[in-house]
């Protein structure tokens, strides 16, 4: 099943990020890029912390810490060009890096629509629309990355961001239970 949830039975990833990963992000300038009213490094750490709290697997937590290093549609500042993927792959491993690259490459609106209706085998690339095949578990991992990314920014956004974040509940079949609970809490706040 392509969207299968894979929670770490051992309790998830470690609570704190690997110091070597944080050092690399600082060296790449994540502490100097503005993002949601603070630094990109603050956002990346917060995203990883949410995933760790949700008991996501270590590869997903590492992807959360690096999810915007290649830039995204909304965040055009890349710390590293996608041509430098091998650097990140060496640092966090191939599984985590693949999620980082997919987070950069996918058309998020199309991903959300396709994931809400089932388990797509591919999602469109955001620039040219070419289909990007998804391997086992990548749909769920990307859904949880999207949820953590959105929820981490929620305190710094307005009502439009809140609506977009709550719309991620349509992906509940692919989200970790704690992610669903966090989104539901946001919904009950008003």
C-alpha positions as YAML, in Angstrom:
chain: A
units: angstrom
residues:
- id: 1
  name: UNK
  ca: [0.00, 0.00, 0.00]
- id: 2
  name: UNK
  ca: [1.62, 3.23, -1.20]
- id: 3
  name: UNK
  ca: [0.29, 5.44, 1.58]
- id: 4
  name: UNK
  ca: [1.08, 3.06, 4.43]
- id: 5
  name: UNK
  ca: [1.89, 4.79, 7.70]
- id: 6
  name: UNK
  ca: [5.20, 3.80, 9.11]
- id: 7
  name: UNK
  ca: [5.54, 4.94, 12.69]
- id: 8
  name: UNK
  ca: [8.73, 4.00, 14.45]
- id: 9
  name: UNK
  ca: [7.79, 1.21, 16.89]
- id: 10
  name: UNK
  ca: [10.82, 2.13, 18.98]
- id: 11
  name: UNK
  ca: [9.38, 5.53, 19.85]
- id: 12
  name: UNK
  ca: [10.40, 7.69, 16.88]
- id: 13
  name: UNK
  ca: [13.50, 9.66, 16.15]
- id: 14
  name: UNK
  ca: [15.69, 11.18, 18.85]
- id: 15
  name: UNK
  ca: [14.24, 14.29, 20.46]
- id: 16
  name: UNK
  ca: [17.09, 16.55, 19.42]
- id: 17
  name: UNK
  ca: [18.65, 17.03, 16.02]
- id: 18
  name: UNK
  ca: [22.10, 15.69, 15.19]
- id: 19
  name: UNK
  ca: [24.62, 18.49, 15.93]
- id: 20
  name: UNK
  ca: [26.42, 17.76, 12.64]
- id: 21
  name: UNK
  ca: [23.16, 18.37, 10.77]
- id: 22
  name: UNK
  ca: [22.60, 21.67, 12.57]
- id: 23
  name: UNK
  ca: [26.20, 22.73, 11.90]
- id: 24
  name: UNK
  ca: [25.78, 21.99, 8.17]
- id: 25
  name: UNK
  ca: [22.56, 24.03, 8.04]
- id: 26
  name: UNK
  ca: [24.27, 26.96, 9.81]
- id: 27
  name: UNK
  ca: [27.24, 26.75, 7.44]
- id: 28
  name: UNK
  ca: [24.80, 26.75, 4.50]
- id: 29
  name: UNK
  ca: [23.20, 29.95, 5.84]
- id: 30
  name: UNK
  ca: [19.89, 28.69, 7.26]
- id: 31
  name: UNK
  ca: [20.38, 30.95, 10.28]
- id: 32
  name: UNK
  ca: [20.60, 34.01, 7.97]
- id: 33
  name: UNK
  ca: [17.56, 33.38, 5.76]
- id: 34
  name: UNK
  ca: [14.27, 34.95, 6.92]
- id: 35
  name: UNK
  ca: [11.27, 32.64, 7.08]
- id: 36
  name: UNK
  ca: [7.88, 33.24, 8.71]
- id: 37
  name: UNK
  ca: [9.18, 36.15, 10.78]
- id: 38
  name: UNK
  ca: [12.28, 34.35, 12.06]
- id: 39
  name: UNK
  ca: [15.09, 32.30, 10.55]
- id: 40
  name: UNK
  ca: [14.81, 29.31, 8.25]
- id: 41
  name: UNK
  ca: [16.88, 27.36, 10.77]
- id: 42
  name: UNK
  ca: [14.27, 28.04, 13.46]
- id: 43
  name: UNK
  ca: [11.55, 26.78, 11.13]
- id: 44
  name: UNK
  ca: [13.50, 23.67, 10.10]
- id: 45
  name: UNK
  ca: [14.21, 22.77, 13.73]
- id: 46
  name: UNK
  ca: [10.57, 23.35, 14.68]
- id: 47
  name: UNK
  ca: [9.36, 21.13, 11.84]
- id: 48
  name: UNK
  ca: [11.71, 18.35, 12.93]
- id: 49
  name: UNK
  ca: [10.60, 18.72, 16.56]
- id: 50
  name: UNK
  ca: [6.94, 18.29, 15.59]
- id: 51
  name: UNK
  ca: [7.77, 15.13, 13.62]
- id: 52
  name: UNK
  ca: [9.80, 13.78, 16.55]
- id: 53
  name: UNK
  ca: [6.89, 14.49, 18.89]
- id: 54
  name: UNK
  ca: [4.60, 12.58, 16.52]
- id: 55
  name: UNK
  ca: [6.95, 9.56, 16.68]
- id: 56
  name: UNK
  ca: [7.87, 9.73, 13.02]
- id: 57
  name: UNK
  ca: [10.70, 7.55, 11.83]
- id: 58
  name: UNK
  ca: [14.21, 9.01, 11.94]
- id: 59
  name: UNK
  ca: [14.39, 9.40, 8.14]
- id: 60
  name: UNK
  ca: [11.21, 11.52, 8.21]
- id: 61
  name: UNK
  ca: [12.52, 13.64, 11.09]
- id: 62
  name: UNK
  ca: [15.79, 14.19, 9.22]
- id: 63
  name: UNK
  ca: [13.79, 15.12, 6.11]
- id: 64
  name: UNK
  ca: [11.84, 17.59, 8.27]
- id: 65
  name: UNK
  ca: [15.07, 19.24, 9.37]
- id: 66
  name: UNK
  ca: [16.24, 19.60, 5.76]
- id: 67
  name: UNK
  ca: [12.89, 19.91, 3.94]
- id: 68
  name: UNK
  ca: [13.52, 23.33, 2.39]
- id: 69
  name: UNK
  ca: [17.25, 23.20, 1.62]
- id: 70
  name: UNK
  ca: [16.62, 22.99, -2.16]
- id: 71
  name: UNK
  ca: [14.01, 25.72, -1.98]
- id: 72
  name: UNK
  ca: [10.28, 25.22, -2.50]
- id: 73
  name: UNK
  ca: [7.57, 26.95, -4.47]
- id: 74
  name: UNK
  ca: [6.86, 29.47, -1.67]
- id: 75
  name: UNK
  ca: [10.50, 29.64, -0.44]
- id: 76
  name: UNK
  ca: [12.63, 30.52, -3.41]
- id: 77
  name: UNK
  ca: [15.89, 30.79, -1.48]
- id: 78
  name: UNK
  ca: [17.75, 27.49, -1.80]
- id: 79
  name: UNK
  ca: [20.62, 26.66, 0.54]
- id: 80
  name: UNK
  ca: [21.84, 24.15, -2.02]
- id: 81
  name: UNK
  ca: [20.93, 23.55, -5.64]
- id: 82
  name: UNK
  ca: [19.25, 20.20, -6.35]
- id: 83
  name: UNK
  ca: [22.37, 19.34, -8.39]
- id: 84
  name: UNK
  ca: [24.12, 19.05, -5.00]
- id: 85
  name: UNK
  ca: [21.81, 16.32, -3.73]
- id: 86
  name: UNK
  ca: [24.70, 13.96, -3.07]
- id: 87
  name: UNK
  ca: [25.93, 16.25, -0.27]
- id: 88
  name: UNK
  ca: [22.61, 16.01, 1.56]
- id: 89
  name: UNK
  ca: [22.29, 12.29, 0.78]
- id: 90
  name: UNK
  ca: [25.68, 11.67, 2.42]
- id: 91
  name: UNK
  ca: [24.64, 13.70, 5.46]
- id: 92
  name: UNK
  ca: [21.13, 12.37, 6.18]
- id: 93
  name: UNK
  ca: [20.92, 9.20, 4.09]
- id: 94
  name: UNK
  ca: [19.20, 8.36, 0.81]
- id: 95
  name: UNK
  ca: [15.69, 7.81, 2.18]
- id: 96
  name: UNK
  ca: [15.54, 11.14, 4.03]
- id: 97
  name: UNK
  ca: [17.15, 13.01, 1.14]
- id: 98
  name: UNK
  ca: [14.61, 11.58, -1.33]
- id: 99
  name: UNK
  ca: [11.80, 13.03, 0.82]
- id: 100
  name: UNK
  ca: [13.60, 16.41, 0.92]
- id: 101
  name: UNK
  ca: [13.93, 16.39, -2.85]
- id: 102
  name: UNK
  ca: [10.29, 15.37, -3.34]
- id: 103
  name: UNK
  ca: [9.19, 18.14, -0.95]
- id: 104
  name: UNK
  ca: [11.08, 20.56, -3.20]
- id: 105
  name: UNK
  ca: [9.93, 19.08, -6.49]
- id: 106
  name: UNK
  ca: [6.24, 18.20, -6.15]
- id: 107
  name: UNK
  ca: [3.28, 20.33, -7.09]
- id: 108
  name: UNK
  ca: [1.83, 20.54, -3.57]
- id: 109
  name: UNK
  ca: [-1.69, 21.48, -4.61]
- id: 110
  name: UNK
  ca: [-1.85, 18.49, -6.97]
- id: 111
  name: UNK
  ca: [-0.27, 16.26, -4.31]
- id: 112
  name: UNK
  ca: [-2.89, 17.24, -1.73]
- id: 113
  name: UNK
  ca: [-5.73, 16.64, -4.17]
- id: 114
  name: UNK
  ca: [-4.40, 13.28, -5.34]
- id: 115
  name: UNK
  ca: [-3.50, 12.06, -1.85]
- id: 116
  name: UNK
  ca: [-6.94, 13.02, -0.51]
- id: 117
  name: UNK
  ca: [-8.60, 10.77, -3.07]
- id: 118
  name: UNK
  ca: [-6.39, 7.72, -2.68]
- id: 119
  name: UNK
  ca: [-2.86, 6.52, -3.10]
- id: 120
  name: UNK
  ca: [-1.39, 7.97, -6.28]
- id: 121
  name: UNK
  ca: [1.53, 6.16, -7.84]
- id: 122
  name: UNK
  ca: [2.93, 9.47, -9.07]
- id: 123
  name: UNK
  ca: [2.49, 13.20, -8.49]
- id: 124
  name: UNK
  ca: [3.22, 16.05, -10.87]
- id: 125
  name: UNK
  ca: [6.49, 17.95, -10.65]
- id: 126
  name: UNK
  ca: [5.78, 21.60, -9.80]
- id: 127
  name: UNK
  ca: [7.67, 23.26, -12.64]
- id: 128
  name: UNK
  ca: [6.88, 21.13, -15.69]
- id: 129
  name: UNK
  ca: [4.16, 18.73, -14.54]
- id: 130
  name: UNK
  ca: [6.17, 15.60, -15.33]
- id: 131
  name: UNK
  ca: [5.01, 12.65, -13.21]
- id: 132
  name: UNK
  ca: [7.23, 11.83, -10.24]
- id: 133
  name: UNK
  ca: [6.74, 8.20, -9.16]
- id: 134
  name: UNK
  ca: [6.21, 7.61, -5.44]
- id: 135
  name: UNK
  ca: [7.74, 4.57, -3.79]
- id: 136
  name: UNK
  ca: [6.17, 2.65, -0.90]
- id: 137
  name: UNK
  ca: [5.62, 4.94, 2.09]
- id: 138
  name: UNK
  ca: [6.56, 8.19, 0.36]
- id: 139
  name: UNK
  ca: [2.99, 9.48, 0.16]
- id: 140
  name: UNK
  ca: [2.51, 9.17, 3.94]
- id: 141
  name: UNK
  ca: [5.94, 10.63, 4.66]
- id: 142
  name: UNK
  ca: [5.24, 13.63, 2.39]
- id: 143
  name: UNK
  ca: [1.79, 14.13, 3.94]
- id: 144
  name: UNK
  ca: [3.36, 14.25, 7.40]
- id: 145
  name: UNK
  ca: [6.11, 16.61, 6.21]
- id: 146
  name: UNK
  ca: [3.45, 18.93, 4.76]
- id: 147
  name: UNK
  ca: [1.46, 18.82, 8.01]
- id: 148
  name: UNK
  ca: [4.51, 19.50, 10.20]
- id: 149
  name: UNK
  ca: [5.68, 22.29, 7.90]
- id: 150
  name: UNK
  ca: [2.24, 23.96, 7.95]
- id: 151
  name: UNK
  ca: [1.58, 23.52, 11.67]
- id: 152
  name: UNK
  ca: [5.03, 24.80, 12.60]
- id: 153
  name: UNK
  ca: [4.34, 28.05, 10.72]
- id: 154
  name: UNK
  ca: [0.78, 28.43, 12.01]
- id: 155
  name: UNK
  ca: [1.56, 30.84, 14.88]
- id: 156
  name: UNK
  ca: [3.15, 33.21, 12.33]
- id: 157
  name: UNK
  ca: [0.35, 33.17, 9.76]
- id: 158
  name: UNK
  ca: [-3.11, 34.54, 9.35]
- id: 159
  name: UNK
  ca: [-6.51, 33.08, 8.62]
- id: 160
  name: UNK
  ca: [-5.63, 32.02, 5.05]
- id: 161
  name: UNK
  ca: [-2.70, 29.97, 6.32]
- id: 162
  name: UNK
  ca: [-4.96, 28.48, 8.99]
- id: 163
  name: UNK
  ca: [-7.48, 27.38, 6.35]
- id: 164
  name: UNK
  ca: [-4.73, 25.81, 4.21]
- id: 165
  name: UNK
  ca: [-3.37, 24.01, 7.26]
- id: 166
  name: UNK
  ca: [-6.78, 22.69, 8.28]
- id: 167
  name: UNK
  ca: [-7.36, 21.47, 4.72]
- id: 168
  name: UNK
  ca: [-4.56, 18.96, 5.37]
- id: 169
  name: UNK
  ca: [-7.08, 16.99, 7.44]
- id: 170
  name: UNK
  ca: [-8.27, 15.63, 4.09]
- id: 171
  name: UNK
  ca: [-5.03, 13.61, 4.16]
- id: 172
  name: UNK
  ca: [-5.85, 12.00, 7.52]
- id: 173
  name: UNK
  ca: [-5.62, 8.47, 6.08]
- id: 174
  name: UNK
  ca: [-1.93, 9.12, 5.43]
- id: 175
  name: UNK
  ca: [-1.09, 11.10, 8.59]
- id: 176
  name: UNK
  ca: [0.35, 9.86, 11.85]
- id: 177
  name: UNK
  ca: [-2.26, 9.85, 14.65]
- id: 178
  name: UNK
  ca: [-0.50, 12.68, 16.49]
- id: 179
  name: UNK
  ca: [-0.50, 14.81, 13.31]
- id: 180
  name: UNK
  ca: [-4.26, 14.31, 12.95]
- id: 181
  name: UNK
  ca: [-4.72, 15.23, 16.61]
- id: 182
  name: UNK
  ca: [-2.64, 18.41, 16.17]
- id: 183
  name: UNK
  ca: [-4.68, 19.46, 13.14]
- id: 184
  name: UNK
  ca: [-7.93, 18.72, 14.97]
- id: 185
  name: UNK
  ca: [-6.76, 20.83, 17.94]
- id: 186
  name: UNK
  ca: [-6.09, 23.70, 15.57]
- id: 187
  name: UNK
  ca: [-9.61, 23.28, 14.17]
- id: 188
  name: UNK
  ca: [-11.22, 23.33, 17.59]
- id: 189
  name: UNK
  ca: [-9.44, 26.57, 18.53]
- id: 190
  name: UNK
  ca: [-11.89, 28.56, 16.58]
...
